[in-house]
Amino acid sequence: MRFTKLHGLGNDYIYIDAISQDLSAYDLPALSRVLSDRNFGIGGDGIILVSPSEIADFAMRIYNSDGSEAEMCGNGMRAFAKFVYEHGLTERTSLEVETYAGIIKPVLTVEDGKVTLIRVDMGEPRLARSEIPMAGEPADQPVIAEPLQVNGHDLKITCVSMGNPHCVVFVDDADSFPVRELGPVIECHPLFPRKTNVEFASIDDRRNIQMRVWERGAGVTLACGTGASATVVAAVLNDLADRTARVSLLGGDLFIEWAEDNHVFLTGPADEAFSGEVHPDLLAQALK
């Protein structure tokens, strides 16, 4: 099995071309757990499959490092676009990619045959409680600065779906906040029937936000594109930021615009680390 390791600001995934390679013999959640192991496998936040689609240029399937399947990943999408272009699967610089969050449309900036920047139309945020999804009433209303007590901390949460669920918490200092303590508790809180990604954000000014993330199924990661998008939407809903802002994460900066047409646009880089072949003994651990 051939693979390529790419990352968006350190949010790293193992990309597998499932168009030219048959993966039917493998249990895909198990394959992700085996390959993502940073000590005994390749190492990554998960695997991403490049698959054929009947309604778009490609389909993207995402498995987190714990084997759970995700609907969408902004950093993963940027690296996906770089992979399919630079590995000769397409010559197009405007793509449509089928995901479980709908059709996502990345636009590539190419210089000397290399993808240097990717702008992704992340679609429209979903704000109704039932669309997050999130328990409670009223189901058709947004969740903005709702009180939540977790492990003795009195928090206010704002929830957004970017095709996957996000719970955004604004704090005084994202760098020093106990992300590893509270992240997993909120992720698995009964309020969220499908669990949730959790963003802890502090506002520098109306155009600059610091953010740390606990990703559903992966834990602390260096960056999260859907999380950065959800954070800007949440900041606007709380009148803390403008509709265009820079989000600074551990892995670098992402630029988010919540446009007047209600679509959220994410712009940032993606980088390739290495390619290789998986040893048969490792693959044997993921056979059905």
Summary of the structure (lengths in Angstrom):
residues: 288
radius of gyration: 18.3
end to end distance: 15.6
largest distance: 54.0
contacts: 1051
relative contact order: 0.18
helix: 19%
strand: 43%
